[in-house]
Each structure stands twice: as C-alpha cells, then as structure tokens.
Amino acid sequence: MQRTSFRGSTWTVLGLACFLGDAGCGADLPPSLPSTDAHLRSAARIELVDLVISDRSRAEKVRDLYMEIEELMVAVKVTTAGEIIKLGVENPTRTDADTRAVVAKVRDADRAAFRRYVKLQMELRRTMTADEFAKLDAIK
C-alpha cells in the first residue's frame, strides 16, 4: 500500500509521539491548552441554547456567539496541527531555534484565541440572564 500524503519518516515520528505520549504520561495527562477546554465547553452548549433561553432573538445571538467560539477554537487547533506537522516533516534539519519558533507560534495563536474567547464570554454574560448563564455553564 502506497502512502501519498505522508513520508515514511512522518509515520515514524507520529508513531513515536503516540507511544511516548501514552507511555511517558502514565495516568496523568499533560495539561491541555486553554483552547481545548473552551472548544469542549462551547460545542456542548450550541444545541442546548433553545432549551435554556425562551426569547428567540436572544437565543439566536447566544447560539451565534457559541458558534463563533467553536469556530475560533477549531481555527487555533488547525494552526497548532499545521505547526506540529512542520516539526516532523518540513524541516528534517531544523535547529532548536526553529523548534522554539514553531512552539512560540502555537502558544501565540492559543493566547490570541483565548483573548478573543474572553471577549465572547463577556458578550454572552451581557446577553443572558445570570440564571440562563448558570444553566448553560453547568453543562460539562
């Protein structure tokens, strides 16, 4: 079977990363980026907005805000994945400085997304009542 989208060395890097990720972390997983947690929370709430908010126009605005959060978090994950691929494939002779630059780009993208996430959360709090927000916030 011929692999067209990945080189053999990429499969080795990915396999090693999976093995080390499972074996090296043991029972305690490393902390996730803020965007991962935000993505999981917003995705669960999008479909439940109508059950909590009876006012259609406010429900639509809240759903749109949650969808914007979801899109933002997916975009930062795409950036992260692209940068991680660069570590394994695009530059086999990379230096430590190259690796640090990729890690910094991932960190900066996550921080920028988190700043936007905070602004969207503030808009959600202005749009919903405290009770509505608490009900949606309770969804894990």
Backbone as CSV, one residue per row, in Angstrom:
resi,resn,N_x,N_y,N_z,CA_x,CA_y,CA_z,C_x,C_y,C_z
1,MET,0.845,-1.175,0.000,0.000,0.000,0.000,0.892,1.240,0.000
2,GLN,0.667,2.146,-0.913,1.489,3.333,-1.027,0.847,4.487,-0.285
3,ARG,1.637,5.177,0.509,1.154,6.359,1.224,1.517,7.576,0.402
4,THR,0.508,8.370,0.047,0.784,9.507,-0.818,0.897,10.816,-0.062
5,SER,0.255,10.929,1.099,0.253,12.223,1.769,1.304,12.342,2.868
6,PHE,1.898,11.222,3.310,2.900,11.271,4.357,4.145,10.527,3.908
7,ARG,5.295,11.028,4.305,6.533,10.313,4.061,6.710,9.257,5.150
8,GLY,7.533,8.288,4.896,7.798,7.235,5.875,8.275,7.789,7.208
9,SER,9.130,8.821,7.167,9.641,9.385,8.413,8.531,10.042,9.231
10,THR,7.513,10.540,8.566,6.389,11.148,9.279,5.652,10.095,10.083
11,TRP,5.449,8.920,9.471,4.779,7.840,10.199,5.598,7.432,11.414
12,THR,6.905,7.440,11.279,7.773,7.106,12.402,7.639,8.135,13.507
13,VAL,7.664,9.418,13.148,7.523,10.494,14.130,6.165,10.410,14.818
14,LEU,5.106,10.211,14.034,3.772,10.118,14.624,3.646,8.909,15.543
15,GLY,4.175,7.774,15.113,4.126,6.574,15.952,4.895,6.767,17.242
16,LEU,6.071,7.361,17.146,6.876,7.625,18.331,6.175,8.601,19.260
17,ALA,5.562,9.624,18.703,4.838,10.607,19.516,3.670,9.950,20.253
18,CYS,2.944,9.097,19.556,1.826,8.391,20.202,2.331,7.484,21.315
19,PHE,3.413,6.739,21.024,3.961,5.838,22.039,4.446,6.625,23.247
20,LEU,5.227,7.667,23.015,5.753,8.455,24.130,4.643,9.193,24.861
21,GLY,3.642,9.618,24.130,2.519,10.292,24.775,1.805,9.375,25.737
22,ASP,1.570,8.128,25.311,0.898,7.163,26.180,1.812,6.666,27.287
23,ALA,3.027,6.297,26.928,3.927,5.703,27.913,4.535,6.758,28.835
24,GLY,4.845,7.917,28.287,5.536,8.937,29.068,4.662,9.678,30.048
25,CYS,3.382,9.690,29.832,2.491,10.464,30.690,1.902,9.635,31.817
26,GLY,1.875,8.326,31.652,1.275,7.495,32.682,-0.187,7.851,32.848
27,ALA,-0.641,7.834,34.094,-2.042,8.121,34.376,-2.345,9.608,34.304
28,ASP,-1.342,10.436,34.497,-1.550,11.887,34.494,-1.216,12.447,33.118
29,LEU,-2.233,12.940,32.441,-2.014,13.551,31.138,-1.459,14.951,31.322
30,PRO,-0.695,15.447,30.353,-0.205,16.815,30.460,-1.378,17.782,30.365
31,PRO,-1.232,18.982,30.928,-2.345,19.934,30.861,-2.641,20.320,29.421
32,SER,-3.911,20.517,29.124,-4.290,20.896,27.765,-4.204,22.410,27.621
33,LEU,-4.175,22.834,26.378,-4.199,24.265,26.101,-5.584,24.812,26.426
34,PRO,-5.675,26.088,26.777,-6.997,26.666,27.068,-7.993,26.485,25.933
35,SER,-7.514,26.485,24.702,-8.428,26.346,23.570,-9.117,24.990,23.551
36,THR,-8.463,23.957,24.057,-9.085,22.627,24.081,-10.284,22.627,25.011
37,ASP,-10.113,23.136,26.205,-11.215,23.178,27.163,-12.354,24.070,26.667
38,ALA,-12.025,25.215,26.097,-13.054,26.126,25.586,-13.830,25.474,24.452
39,HIS,-13.140,24.762,23.599,-13.788,24.065,22.482,-14.793,23.032,23.000
40,LEU,-14.384,22.250,23.971,-15.266,21.211,24.507,-16.506,21.808,25.163
41,ARG,-16.338,22.899,25.886,-17.485,23.525,26.562,-18.464,24.148,25.568
42,SER,-17.957,24.886,24.596,-18.852,25.580,23.667,-19.597,24.612,22.768
43,ALA,-18.930,23.553,22.333,-19.568,22.585,21.437,-20.783,21.947,22.084
44,ALA,-20.699,21.670,23.371,-21.808,21.024,24.075,-22.998,21.961,24.261
45,ARG,-22.762,23.237,24.246,-23.829,24.198,24.556,-24.619,24.690,23.354
46,ILE,-24.056,24.620,22.185,-24.699,25.184,20.995,-26.119,24.653,20.814
47,GLU,-26.282,23.365,20.893,-27.588,22.753,20.648,-28.558,22.900,21.819
48,LEU,-28.066,23.302,22.973,-28.924,23.369,24.154,-29.434,24.769,24.471
49,VAL,-29.019,25.736,23.706,-29.402,27.132,23.950,-30.920,27.291,23.975
50,ASP,-31.608,26.699,23.024,-33.069,26.849,22.939,-33.792,26.242,24.142
51,LEU,-33.186,25.294,24.801,-33.800,24.703,25.994,-33.687,25.616,27.212
52,VAL,-32.738,26.533,27.176,-32.478,27.395,28.325,-33.029,28.810,28.114
53,ILE,-32.980,29.305,26.881,-33.392,30.682,26.586,-34.647,30.648,25.728
54,SER,-35.739,31.186,26.270,-37.011,31.139,25.547,-37.159,32.273,24.532
55,ASP,-36.509,33.386,24.741,-36.550,34.520,23.816,-35.741,34.156,22.559
56,ARG,-36.435,34.030,21.424,-35.809,33.561,20.181,-34.644,34.438,19.722
57,SER,-34.788,35.745,19.804,-33.721,36.614,19.300,-32.471,36.517,20.180
58,ARG,-32.651,36.465,21.497,-31.501,36.308,22.385,-30.891,34.920,22.222
59,ALA,-31.737,33.907,22.066,-31.234,32.537,21.864,-30.389,32.464,20.593
60,GLU,-30.846,33.114,19.542,-30.090,33.118,18.292,-28.739,33.814,18.470
61,LYS,-28.739,34.950,19.176,-27.490,35.673,19.413,-26.531,34.818,20.250
62,VAL,-27.044,34.172,21.285,-26.210,33.328,22.139,-25.653,32.150,21.341
63,ARG,-26.486,31.517,20.547,-26.041,30.401,19.713,-24.945,30.871,18.751
64,ASP,-25.136,32.044,18.151,-24.121,32.590,17.246,-22.799,32.842,17.972
65,LEU,-22.875,33.330,19.205,-21.656,33.562,19.985,-20.956,32.243,20.298
66,TYR,-21.719,31.230,20.686,-21.119,29.920,20.935,-20.528,29.328,19.656
67,MET,-21.182,29.548,18.538,-20.647,29.055,17.267,-19.354,29.787,16.908
68,GLU,-19.302,31.078,17.207,-18.072,31.830,16.952,-16.936,31.306,17.834
69,ILE,-17.256,30.991,19.077,-16.253,30.391,19.963,-15.776,29.070,19.378
70,GLU,-16.714,28.261,18.947,-16.381,26.956,18.370,-15.472,27.121,17.154
71,GLU,-15.820,28.022,16.252,-15.013,28.250,15.050,-13.626,28.768,15.407
72,LEU,-13.555,29.645,16.387,-12.286,30.190,16.846,-11.382,29.087,17.392
73,MET,-11.952,28.209,18.197,-11.162,27.145,18.805,-10.726,26.106,17.770
74,VAL,-11.568,25.827,16.797,-11.178,24.906,15.722,-10.047,25.534,14.896
75,ALA,-10.136,26.825,14.628,-9.089,27.503,13.857,-7.739,27.437,14.573
76,VAL,-7.738,27.619,15.889,-6.464,27.558,16.614,-5.928,26.131,16.619
77,LYS,-6.806,25.141,16.640,-6.343,23.751,16.568,-5.761,23.431,15.191
78,VAL,-6.330,23.997,14.138,-5.789,23.800,12.789,-4.396,24.426,12.707
79,THR,-4.236,25.616,13.269,-2.924,26.263,13.306,-1.933,25.397,14.063
80,THR,-2.348,24.901,15.217,-1.479,24.047,16.033,-1.056,22.806,15.257
81,ALA,-2.008,22.140,14.631,-1.695,20.926,13.873,-0.725,21.219,12.736
82,GLY,-0.962,22.320,12.035,-0.070,22.691,10.934,1.351,22.938,11.397
83,GLU,1.481,23.592,12.537,2.811,23.879,13.064,3.497,22.610,13.568
84,ILE,2.749,21.718,14.174,3.327,20.464,14.652,3.802,19.611,13.477
85,ILE,3.048,19.621,12.401,3.468,18.890,11.200,4.790,19.445,10.684
86,LYS,4.954,20.762,10.776,6.216,21.364,10.342,7.393,20.810,11.131
87,LEU,7.176,20.511,12.399,8.264,19.963,13.215,8.710,18.601,12.711
88,GLY,7.770,17.795,12.239,8.108,16.437,11.859,8.432,16.227,10.405
89,VAL,7.970,17.122,9.523,8.055,16.818,8.098,8.874,17.838,7.314
90,GLU,8.539,19.068,7.466,9.026,20.073,6.532,10.496,20.431,6.674
91,ASN,11.075,20.201,7.846,12.444,20.633,8.041,13.216,19.599,8.855
92,PRO,13.675,18.548,8.220,14.368,17.495,8.974,15.689,17.960,9.597
93,THR,16.226,19.077,9.160,17.474,19.595,9.719,17.226,20.814,10.599
94,ARG,16.050,20.882,11.193,15.693,22.048,11.997,16.618,22.193,13.211
95,THR,16.754,23.406,13.640,17.555,23.714,14.820,16.635,23.880,16.021
96,ASP,17.227,24.015,17.190,16.429,24.287,18.384,15.667,25.605,18.236
97,ALA,16.291,26.570,17.595,15.627,27.866,17.384,14.397,27.703,16.490
98,ASP,14.506,26.847,15.474,13.355,26.569,14.605,12.217,25.954,15.408
99,THR,12.549,24.993,16.246,11.541,24.329,17.073,10.903,25.319,18.031
100,ARG,11.721,26.157,18.656,11.182,27.171,19.575,10.246,28.138,18.855
101,ALA,10.585,28.482,17.613,9.743,29.396,16.839,8.384,28.764,16.553
102,VAL,8.365,27.474,16.244,7.102,26.783,15.996,6.279,26.730,17.278
103,VAL,6.908,26.373,18.375,6.209,26.311,19.663,5.678,27.686,20.044
104,ALA,6.456,28.725,19.808,6.009,30.093,20.120,4.806,30.478,19.268
105,LYS,4.809,30.077,18.010,3.672,30.390,17.139,2.401,29.703,17.626
106,VAL,2.524,28.452,18.059,1.374,27.728,18.610,0.887,28.422,19.877
107,ARG,1.798,28.752,20.757,1.441,29.417,22.011,0.774,30.772,21.739
108,ASP,1.331,31.537,20.812,0.762,32.845,20.495,-0.629,32.729,19.884
109,ALA,-0.830,31.744,19.028,-2.152,31.531,18.431,-3.161,31.160,19.511
110,ASP,-2.750,30.321,20.442,-3.640,29.913,21.519,-3.966,31.102,22.419
111,ARG,-2.976,31.913,22.724,-3.214,33.100,23.566,-4.145,34.095,22.888
112,ALA,-3.937,34.325,21.596,-4.807,35.250,20.861,-6.239,34.729,20.830
113,ALA,-6.389,33.434,20.613,-7.724,32.837,20.609,-8.358,32.952,21.993
114,PHE,-7.574,32.762,23.020,-8.110,32.849,24.370,-8.559,34.277,24.696
115,ARG,-7.794,35.280,24.238,-8.215,36.682,24.448,-9.559,36.944,23.759
116,ARG,-9.721,36.460,22.534,-10.992,36.619,21.814,-12.097,35.849,22.526
117,TYR,-11.772,34.675,23.033,-12.727,33.859,23.781,-13.249,34.623,25.004
118,VAL,-12.372,35.292,25.718,-12.785,36.064,26.894,-13.764,37.161,26.488
119,LYS,-13.496,37.828,25.390,-14.407,38.879,24.911,-15.766,38.290,24.534
120,LEU,-15.758,37.140,23.888,-17.020,36.489,23.528,-17.775,36.042,24.782
121,GLN,-17.060,35.565,25.779,-17.704,35.192,27.037,-18.335,36.405,27.717
122,MET,-17.680,37.535,27.658,-18.250,38.755,28.242,-19.531,39.147,27.504
123,GLU,-19.541,38.982,26.191,-20.749,39.258,25.408,-21.863,38.277,25.780
124,LEU,-21.508,37.023,25.988,-22.504,36.039,26.430,-23.113,36.444,27.767
125,ARG,-22.299,36.905,28.680,-22.793,37.307,30.003,-23.702,38.533,29.917
126,ARG,-23.424,39.409,28.958,-24.299,40.579,28.773,-25.620,40.192,28.115
127,THR,-25.616,39.134,27.313,-26.789,38.720,26.548,-27.736,37.844,27.352
128,MET,-27.205,37.065,28.269,-28.025,36.126,29.047,-28.251,36.635,30.464
129,THR,-29.320,36.114,31.074,-29.528,36.390,32.498,-28.539,35.520,33.277
130,ALA,-28.352,35.852,34.543,-27.440,35.071,35.386,-27.904,33.618,35.488
131,ASP,-29.218,33.416,35.579,-29.766,32.062,35.676,-29.517,31.271,34.390
132,GLU,-29.757,31.903,33.236,-29.522,31.239,31.953,-28.046,30.875,31.799
133,PHE,-27.185,31.814,32.159,-25.757,31.554,32.045,-25.347,30.397,32.953
134,ALA,-25.863,30.393,34.166,-25.539,29.319,35.122,-26.011,27.964,34.608
135,LYS,-27.184,27.922,34.003,-27.699,26.654,33.468,-26.804,26.141,32.339
136,LEU,-26.422,27.019,31.425,-25.545,26.588,30.345,-24.137,26.293,30.848
137,ASP,-23.690,27.055,31.833,-22.357,26.844,32.389,-22.262,25.509,33.109
138,ALA,-23.370,25.010,33.597,-23.385,23.727,34.326,-23.185,22.541,33.386
139,ILE,-23.344,22.762,32.094,-23.177,21.689,31.106,-21.691,21.445,30.931
140,LYS,-21.277,20.247,31.223,-19.843,19.906,31.130,-19.575,19.021,29.958
